Amino acid sequence: MPKKGFTLIELLVVIAIIGILASIVLVSLGSARTKAKNVRIQADLSQTRSLAEMIYDDSTPSSYAGLCAATELNIAHPTYGTQLTTIDADVTLQGGDVECLAGVDAGGDEAYCVSSTLVGGGWYCTDATGKAGPATAQCTAIGPCP
């Protein structure tokens, strides 16, 4: 009469295959998390562009200066402080670091530059010229992204 069931070797082979497949999935999830964090940082900085234009339009005379306080987002802004606080907190939560510079650039024009580090390296930047994209470094001067 033939035996029914699996041998110990067969069970160990199946367990090993399941272990290998599980490790591949976990590695893939790690890179997906990093990409998701970077996309959120990019979305937050794009939102900063909209807020910068509203601050510019609401200021008399028109100015981007209210967007930043020193080198950070101006979370104490009387009208848009709540939104700027939310953006700053979310970027920090995702592992980024916001750098914000606004005012009059070297050419005498109103300008701003807002950037953040990305998870895993690199920077993302947005500025008053409408640029939003990868940058070579953090903002170090009022004006276009580096």
N, C-alpha and C positions, 0 to 999 in steps of 0.2 A: 504494500500500500504506500503510495507516494505521500511525502510530508507536505503539509500546507504551511505557508508563511515565508518569511524572509530570513536569510542568514545574517549573522552579525556583520560580515564584510559588506553586504549589500546595504544595510542600514547605515553603516559608517560612511560609505561612499555618498549616499543621499544627503546625510547631514553635512558632509564636507562641501558638497555642491551648493547647498542652501546657504552655508556660511560665506562662501565666495560671492554668491549673488548678493547677499545682504551687505557685504563690505563695499561692493561696487555701487550699490544704491546710496549708501551713506556718504561716500565720497562725492557723488553727483549732487546730493542735497547740500553739501557744504558750499560748493561753487554757486549753486542757485541762490543760497542765502546771501552770499557776498554780492551777487549781481542785483538782487532785490534791494539790498541796503543802498547800493550806489544809485539805483534808479530813484529811490525815495529822496536821496540827497539832491539829485538833479532836479526832481520835480519841485522840491522846496525852494531851490535857488531860482527856478523859473517863476515861482510864485512871488519871489522877492522882486523880480522885474516889474510885475504888475503893481505891487505896492509902491515901488520907487516912482512909477509914473503917477500914481494917485497922490503921493506926497508932493511931487513936483507941481502938479496941477493945483493942489490945495494951498501951497505956500505963496505968500506975497512978500517980496517978489518971488517968482518961480525958482525953486532951488531943490536940489537933492540932499542938502545938508542934514535934514531931519531923519534921513534913513539910517545913519550911523551915529554911534556915540563912541568916540575914540576909534578903536579898530573892531568894534563889535556892532551887531544890529542894535538899533536904538529901541530897546524893549520898554523904555519909558515914554515913547512917543504918545502925545495926548489922544490922538485919533486911532492910530494903527499899532499901538504898543501890544495889544493882545495878539494880533496876527503875527507880529514880528517875534513875540515871545514863543508862540507855538512853533514857528519855523525854526528858531534857534534851538529850542528844546528837542525837536524831532531830528534835526541834523546831528546834534550831540548824541542822542539816543542811538542813531544809526552808526556812530563811530566817526563822524566828520567833525571838522573844526572850522567855523565860519570866520572869515576875515572880511571886514567891511570898511571901505574908505569912500567918502563922498564929500563934495564941495566943488571948488573951482580948480580946474586942472591947469597945467603949465601954460596952455594956450589962452587962458582966461574964460573958458567955457564951463558951464555947469556939467558935472560928470560924477559917476560913481563906478566902483568896481567891487563886486561881491564874489568871493570864492570860498571853496571848501576842499579839504582833503577828501579823497575817496578811500573806501575800505580796500586795503590791498595795494595802495599806492596810486599816485596821480592826483590831479586836481580837476575841478570843474569850476567854471567861472561865468559870470554874466556881468554885462556893463551897460552904460548909457547909450552905446552905439547900437544896441540890439543884439550883440553877440551873446550866445549862450552855448557853451560847449567845452570840450577839454582845453586845459591850459597847461603851460609849461611850468608854472609855479603859482604860489599864492599871490594875491594882490599885494603890491608893495607901494603903489602910488595911485592917486586919484586919476582915473582915465581908463583907457582900454585894457582889456584883460592881457596878461602877459602871454 
